[in-house]
């Protein structure tokens, strides 16, 4: 057996309110669940994208109905959002118009374009065409 796919992806942030503003105001994402000071949960296509306060998730949630094992990470992570070639151009314009630096913008040797930028916690974010990985 092999896994059927990725259900959820996580990035750790040091300021949930700054992350809420960035992912909401810049990327247009709206959380469907949250715990103040602990996490924000978003839907992204057929997956779930989670933002955790790493310090808060290293300790058990007090009064939680379900006790999820503690976890957390330090340092900058990476997440890549799927986008078409046309969408990448539109995202680039949106990010630049909001004063967000594009760290890289290139065509991959095997085909496909991607752009890289950072969230307020320094996580590396990317918009890329699926064909960079040979996907549709």
C-alpha angles and dihedrals in degrees: 000000000000130000114274093222145303113300100181139011127198137207122184119224134187096214117038094187092053088047091049091053094046097046091041104039098034104029098028094233120151120201116237093195137016145167112209111252092001115064151342121210123204135180115230114180108304093339138073120238116204129196114197132186096232094209092052096047093053088073126057115265109254113237095001116161089222122032108222115193113263118256141161142155136211128216132036121318133194134233129175122206119208114242139159121244090258093048091051090058091050092047091050091054092047094049094046091047088056093051095254113146118235104220095190137005117178150136115251116234092241091048135274135085132247138179127205129208138150137249121224091272092054096255112154111241127189139188110205142166111250090233090076083078096036092259130131 
